Amino acid sequence: MSRQTKTFLMQRFREVGIQPATRHGQNFLIDLNLQQLIVDSADLSYRDVVLEIGTGTGALTALM
């Protein structure tokens, strides 16, 4: 998966007709360091089952 920069995501959203709105709580995690910190903090093993709520664009899913 390509790095999900703001520019990349906004372009993809335009292509598929999505207009995200922060006023509705739509926020997307694009900071690579924060993404990795969250995944590392979860301390997951290959046997763990993870249920993501509101996966957004899948940035964390790709790292897991």
Buried (B, 14 or more C-beta within 10 A) or exposed (E): EEEBEEEEBBEEBEEEEEEBEEEEEEEBEBEEEEBEEBBEEEEEEEEEEEEEEEEBBEBBEEBE
